[in-house]
Amino acid sequence: MLVSIIKYSLKVWLTSVVGAPMLFLIILFFRQYPPQINIAEFFSSGLLMYIALALLQLILSSLTWLVFSMIIGLVLLIPVNGLIKTVLIFLSGILLTIGSFVATILPFDFYNGQGDKEFVILMACNCFCIGFGVWFYKLKLPQPDPPFQNREII
């Protein structure tokens, strides 16, 4: 069961690490760049920014991934149906993402209070990717063997 939890949480987390910077850059492209932009220049600078963001997220969110894995294990112990467990995992993933952004961004003063909302966009992209991953990937757990039933032996 532990291996399944780790595989599932790793898929969800890595979806965020890989997908959120890409989504973030796409949103920034449509928000900030004029139509007459040099596409080659944008892609070269965008690729470097993507790699930097993905590596930064990989490092800064690794502890969050471990906590997320533990929460998944705890949620699975709750005697409720699968849909409720998925909703609880979804909510915990979103709250952990928001919490890790707040814990990372506020102490380092990335948000300077002057209306610069890029960190909110990046956080929203991460929340979207985490939420998508929770619903997209299936948590495969071993099913218990059915109890021995009285069967006719032929």
TINUTI-511320 format. One record per atom (N, C-alpha, C): chain; atom name; x, y, z. Coordinates in steps of 0.02 Angstrom, whole numbers, plus 50000, padded with zeros to 5 digits. Layout:
BEGIN
- A,CA,X,Y,Z
...
***
This chain:
BEGIN
- A,N,50041,49940,50000
- A,CA,50000,50000,50000
- A,C,50043,50063,50000
- A,N,50098,50061,50038
- A,CA,50142,50119,50042
- A,C,50172,50136,49974
- A,N,50190,50085,49936
- A,CA,50218,50097,49869
- A,C,50167,50130,49824
- A,N,50104,50109,49828
- A,CA,50051,50139,49788
- A,C,50040,50212,49807
- A,N,50042,50227,49870
- A,CA,50034,50296,49893
- A,C,50091,50340,49867
- A,N,50152,50314,49873
- A,CA,50210,50353,49850
- A,C,50207,50364,49774
- A,N,50190,50312,49736
- A,CA,50185,50319,49663
- A,C,50131,50371,49645
- A,N,50074,50366,49677
- A,CA,50019,50412,49663
- A,C,50038,50484,49680
- A,N,50063,50494,49740
- A,CA,50081,50563,49761
- A,C,50138,50590,49718
- A,N,50184,50547,49698
- A,CA,50239,50568,49655
- A,C,50214,50590,49587
- A,N,50166,50553,49558
- A,CA,50137,50572,49494
- A,C,50102,50640,49499
- A,N,50062,50649,49552
- A,CA,50026,50712,49561
- A,C,50075,50769,49570
- A,N,50125,50759,49612
- A,CA,50174,50811,49626
- A,C,50214,50829,49564
- A,N,50239,50779,49529
- A,CA,50279,50792,49469
- A,C,50238,50824,49413
- A,N,50173,50809,49411
- A,CA,50130,50843,49363
- A,C,50130,50918,49376
- A,N,50130,50935,49439
- A,CA,50133,51006,49458
- A,C,50201,51036,49442
- A,N,50254,51000,49458
- A,CA,50322,51026,49446
- A,C,50334,51037,49372
- A,N,50309,50992,49329
- A,CA,50319,50996,49257
- A,C,50267,51041,49223
- A,N,50205,51034,49243
- A,CA,50151,51069,49209
- A,C,50140,51141,49229
- A,N,50147,51156,49293
- A,CA,50133,51224,49317
- A,C,50177,51278,49286
- A,N,50244,51267,49280
- A,CA,50284,51318,49248
- A,C,50265,51329,49174
- A,N,50246,51275,49140
- A,CA,50225,51282,49071
- A,C,50161,51322,49066
- A,N,50113,51306,49107
- A,CA,50049,51342,49108
- A,C,50061,51415,49127
- A,N,50104,51427,49175
- A,CA,50121,51494,49197
- A,C,50151,51535,49140
- A,N,50197,51506,49103
- A,CA,50228,51542,49048
- A,C,50179,51556,48992
- A,N,50133,51511,48980
- A,CA,50082,51522,48929
- A,C,50037,51581,48949
- A,N,50018,51582,49012
- A,CA,49976,51637,49037
- A,C,50014,51703,49033
- A,N,50078,51703,49053
- A,CA,50118,51765,49048
- A,C,50125,51788,48976
- A,N,50133,51741,48931
- A,CA,50140,51759,48861
- A,C,50078,51797,48837
- A,N,50019,51773,48854
- A,CA,49959,51806,48831
- A,C,49943,51869,48871
- A,N,49970,51876,48931
- A,CA,49958,51936,48971
- A,C,50005,51993,48955
- A,N,50068,51977,48940
- A,CA,50118,52030,48939
- A,C,50149,52045,48871
- A,N,50144,52001,48825
- A,CA,50182,52011,48764
- A,C,50137,52035,48707
- A,N,50162,52083,48669
- A,CA,50123,52110,48612
- A,C,50122,52059,48555
- A,N,50076,52067,48509
- A,CA,50070,52020,48453
- A,C,50132,52019,48407
- A,N,50170,52073,48404
- A,CA,50227,52075,48360
- A,C,50291,52050,48393
- A,N,50286,52005,48441
- A,CA,50344,51979,48476
- A,C,50384,51931,48431
- A,N,50448,51929,48441
- A,CA,50491,51881,48407
- A,C,50482,51813,48441
- A,N,50450,51766,48407
- A,CA,50433,51701,48436
- A,C,50496,51663,48455
- A,N,50547,51664,48413
- A,CA,50610,51628,48428
- A,C,50641,51654,48493
- A,N,50641,51720,48500
- A,CA,50669,51750,48561
- A,C,50628,51731,48622
- A,N,50562,51731,48614
- A,CA,50519,51713,48670
- A,C,50531,51641,48691
- A,N,50536,51595,48643
- A,CA,50545,51525,48661
- A,C,50613,51512,48692
- A,N,50665,51546,48669
- A,CA,50731,51535,48700
- A,C,50732,51561,48772
- A,N,50705,51620,48783
- A,CA,50703,51646,48852
- A,C,50652,51608,48893
- A,N,50597,51587,48861
- A,CA,50546,51549,48896
- A,C,50571,51481,48918
- A,N,50612,51450,48877
- A,CA,50640,51384,48895
- A,C,50685,51389,48956
- A,N,50727,51440,48957
- A,CA,50770,51450,49016
- A,C,50728,51465,49078
- A,N,50677,51505,49071
- A,CA,50634,51521,49127
- A,C,50597,51458,49150
- A,N,50573,51417,49103
- A,CA,50539,51355,49120
- A,C,50584,51309,49161
- A,N,50646,51300,49137
- A,CA,50693,51256,49173
- A,C,50706,51282,49243
- A,N,50716,51348,49249
- A,CA,50729,51377,49314
- A,C,50669,51369,49361
- A,N,50609,51381,49335
- A,CA,50549,51374,49377
- A,C,50538,51301,49397
- A,N,50548,51255,49350
- A,CA,50537,51184,49366
- A,C,50587,51160,49419
- A,N,50651,51180,49412
- A,CA,50701,51161,49462
- A,C,50686,51192,49530
- A,N,50666,51255,49529
- A,CA,50650,51289,49591
- A,C,50590,51255,49625
- A,N,50540,51239,49587
- A,CA,50481,51205,49615
- A,C,50499,51136,49641
- A,N,50542,51101,49605
- A,CA,50563,51035,49626
- A,C,50596,51037,49694
- A,N,50638,51087,49703
- A,CA,50674,51093,49767
- A,C,50629,51118,49823
- A,N,50592,51172,49809
- A,CA,50552,51204,49862
- A,C,50490,51164,49882
- A,N,50466,51120,49838
- A,CA,50405,51084,49856
- A,C,50417,51011,49875
- A,N,50479,50991,49881
- A,CA,50492,50921,49899
- A,C,50466,50903,49969
- A,N,50472,50948,50016
- A,CA,50445,50935,50083
- A,C,50369,50931,50080
- A,N,50339,50973,50039
- A,CA,50266,50972,50032
- A,C,50244,50905,50003
- A,N,50283,50877,49957
- A,CA,50266,50811,49929
- A,C,50267,50758,49983
- A,N,50317,50759,50028
- A,CA,50319,50710,50082
- A,C,50259,50716,50128
- A,N,50241,50778,50145
- A,CA,50182,50789,50187
- A,C,50119,50766,50151
- A,N,50114,50780,50086
- A,CA,50057,50760,50045
- A,C,50051,50683,50046
- A,N,50107,50649,50040
- A,CA,50106,50575,50041
- A,C,50080,50550,50109
- A,N,50102,50581,50162
- A,CA,50078,50559,50229
- A,C,50003,50573,50237
- A,N,49980,50629,50212
- A,CA,49909,50646,50216
- A,C,49868,50596,50176
- A,N,49892,50576,50118
- A,CA,49856,50526,50078
- A,C,49850,50461,50118
- A,N,49904,50441,50150
- A,CA,49901,50381,50192
- A,C,49851,50386,50248
- A,N,49847,50445,50279
- A,CA,49799,50455,50333
- A,C,49727,50457,50306
- A,N,49717,50488,50249
- A,CA,49650,50491,50219
- A,C,49625,50421,50203
- A,N,49670,50379,50180
- A,CA,49650,50311,50162
- A,C,49627,50270,50222
- A,N,49647,50291,50281
- A,CA,49626,50256,50342
- A,C,49555,50274,50364
- A,N,49528,50328,50337
- A,CA,49461,50351,50355
- A,C,49410,50305,50322
- A,N,49362,50279,50360
- A,CA,49313,50232,50332
- A,C,49256,50268,50295
- A,N,49273,50298,50238
- A,CA,49222,50329,50195
- A,C,49233,50304,50124
- A,N,49185,50321,50080
- A,CA,49191,50296,50011
- A,C,49248,50331,49973
- A,N,49263,50303,49914
- A,CA,49319,50327,49874
- A,C,49313,50399,49851
- A,N,49252,50420,49835
- A,CA,49242,50489,49811
- A,C,49259,50539,49866
- A,N,49237,50525,49926
- A,CA,49251,50571,49982
- A,C,49327,50572,49996
- A,N,49359,50514,49991
- A,CA,49431,50512,50001
- A,C,49467,50553,49947
- A,N,49444,50549,49885
- A,CA,49474,50588,49832
- A,C,49464,50662,49843
- A,N,49405,50681,49866
- A,CA,49392,50752,49881
- A,C,49438,50776,49937
- A,N,49447,50735,49988
- A,CA,49491,50754,50044
- A,C,49564,50760,50020
- A,N,49585,50714,49977
- A,CA,49653,50718,49950
- A,C,49660,50781,49907
- A,N,49609,50795,49866
- A,CA,49608,50854,49824
- A,C,49615,50918,49867
- A,N,49573,50924,49917
- A,CA,49574,50983,49960
- A,C,49641,50990,49997
- A,N,49667,50934,50022
- A,CA,49730,50938,50058
- A,C,49787,50957,50010
- A,N,49785,50933,49949
- A,CA,49836,50952,49900
- A,C,49834,51026,49884
- A,N,49774,51052,49875
- A,CA,49766,51124,49861
- A,C,49789,51166,49920
- A,N,49768,51147,49980
- A,CA,49787,51185,50040
- A,C,49863,51181,50053
- A,N,49892,51123,50041
- A,CA,49965,51117,50049
- A,C,50002,51161,49998
- A,N,49976,51163,49938
- A,CA,50007,51205,49886
- A,C,50004,51278,49905
- A,N,49946,51300,49926
- A,CA,49938,51370,49947
- A,C,49983,51384,50007
- A,N,49983,51338,50055
- A,CA,50024,51347,50115
- A,C,50098,51350,50099
- A,N,50121,51307,50054
- A,CA,50193,51308,50038
- A,C,50212,51372,49999
- A,N,50166,51397,49958
- A,CA,50180,51460,49923
- A,C,50184,51518,49973
- A,N,50137,51520,50018
- A,CA,50138,51573,50068
- A,C,50201,51568,50111
- A,N,50219,51507,50132
- A,CA,50278,51498,50174
- A,C,50342,51514,50137
- A,N,50342,51505,50071
- A,CA,50402,51519,50031
- A,C,50406,51591,50010
- A,N,50350,51619,49988
- A,CA,50351,51685,49958
- A,C,50354,51741,50009
- A,N,50315,51737,50061
- A,CA,50313,51792,50109
- A,C,50378,51805,50145
- A,N,50413,51752,50170
- A,CA,50476,51767,50204
- A,C,50530,51796,50158
- A,N,50529,51778,50094
- A,CA,50578,51803,50047
- A,C,50556,51866,50013
- A,N,50496,51889,50028
- A,CA,50469,51952,50002
- A,C,50469,51954,49926
- A,N,50449,51898,49895
- A,CA,50442,51897,49822
- A,C,50385,51943,49801
- A,N,50335,51948,49843
- A,CA,50279,51992,49828
- A,C,50294,52059,49860
- A,N,50302,52110,49820
- A,CA,50322,52174,49847
- A,C,50264,52221,49862
- A,N,50202,52197,49854
- A,CA,50145,52237,49871
- A,C,50127,52291,49821
- A,N,50159,52293,49764
- A,CA,50146,52345,49715
- A,C,50103,52320,49658
- A,N,50061,52271,49671
- A,CA,50016,52247,49619
- A,C,50046,52192,49576
- A,N,50106,52169,49592
- A,CA,50138,52117,49553
- A,C,50107,52050,49572
- A,N,50067,52022,49527
- A,CA,50027,51962,49543
- A,C,50054,51898,49513
- A,N,50115,51898,49487
- A,CA,50141,51838,49455
- A,C,50143,51778,49502
- A,N,50160,51791,49566
- A,CA,50162,51735,49613
- A,C,50093,51704,49623
- A,N,50041,51744,49620
- A,CA,49973,51718,49627
- A,C,49956,51675,49566
- A,N,49978,51697,49507
- A,CA,49965,51658,49446
- A,C,50002,51592,49450
- A,N,50065,51593,49471
- A,CA,50103,51531,49477
- A,C,50072,51485,49529
- A,N,50049,51512,49584
- A,CA,50016,51472,49635
- A,C,49951,51441,49607
- A,N,49913,51480,49570
- A,CA,49852,51454,49540
- A,C,49867,51399,49489
- A,N,49920,51407,49451
- A,CA,49941,51355,49404
- A,C,49960,51291,49440
- A,N,49994,51297,49496
- A,CA,50012,51239,49536
- A,C,49950,51206,49566
- A,N,49904,51246,49591
- A,CA,49842,51219,49619
- A,C,49803,51182,49565
- A,N,49800,51211,49505
- A,CA,49765,51178,49450
- A,C,49798,51111,49433
- A,N,49864,51110,49429
- A,CA,49899,51048,49412
- A,C,49892,50995,49467
- A,N,49895,51016,49529
- A,CA,49885,50969,49584
- A,C,49815,50941,49582
- A,N,49766,50985,49575
- A,CA,49696,50962,49571
- A,C,49684,50916,49513
- A,N,49712,50935,49455
- A,CA,49706,50892,49396
- A,C,49736,50823,49409
- A,N,49796,50822,49438
- A,CA,49830,50759,49451
- A,C,49792,50714,49500
- A,N,49763,50745,49551
- A,CA,49724,50705,49600
- A,C,49667,50669,49565
- A,N,49632,50703,49521
- A,CA,49575,50673,49487
- A,C,49595,50630,49427
- A,N,49651,50646,49395
- A,CA,49671,50609,49335
- A,C,49702,50542,49351
- A,N,49749,50541,49398
- A,CA,49782,50479,49416
- A,C,49739,50439,49464
- A,N,49743,50374,49457
- A,CA,49704,50330,49501
- A,C,49751,50300,49553
- A,N,49730,50302,49614
- A,CA,49768,50272,49669
- A,C,49753,50198,49670
- A,N,49801,50158,49651
- A,CA,49790,50086,49647
- A,C,49813,50053,49712
- A,N,49765,50027,49748
- A,CA,49780,49993,49810
- A,C,49761,49920,49804
- A,N,49799,49877,49836
- A,CA,49781,49806,49833
- A,C,49714,49794,49868
- A,N,49672,49756,49835
- A,CA,49607,49740,49864
- A,C,49614,49680,49909
- A,N,49579,49680,49966
- A,CA,49583,49622,50010
- A,C,49550,49562,49977
- A,N,49577,49504,49991
- A,CA,49547,49443,49965
- A,C,49479,49433,49997
- A,N,49430,49412,49956
- A,CA,49364,49399,49986
- A,C,49369,49342,50035
- A,N,49328,49344,50087
- A,CA,49330,49289,50135
- A,C,49310,49224,50103
- A,N,49336,49171,50131
- A,CA,49320,49104,50105
- A,C,49245,49092,50111
- A,N,49216,49072,50056
- A,CA,49144,49059,50056
- A,C,49133,48984,50048
- A,N,49077,48962,50074
- A,CA,49061,48892,50066
- A,C,49046,48879,49993
- A,N,49091,48844,49962
- A,CA,49083,48827,49891
- A,C,49080,48751,49886
- A,N,49044,48732,49838
- A,CA,49038,48661,49826
- A,C,49101,48638,49790
- A,N,49134,48589,49815
- A,CA,49194,48563,49784
- A,C,49173,48506,49740
- A,N,49192,48509,49679
- A,CA,49173,48457,49631
- A,C,49231,48411,49619
***
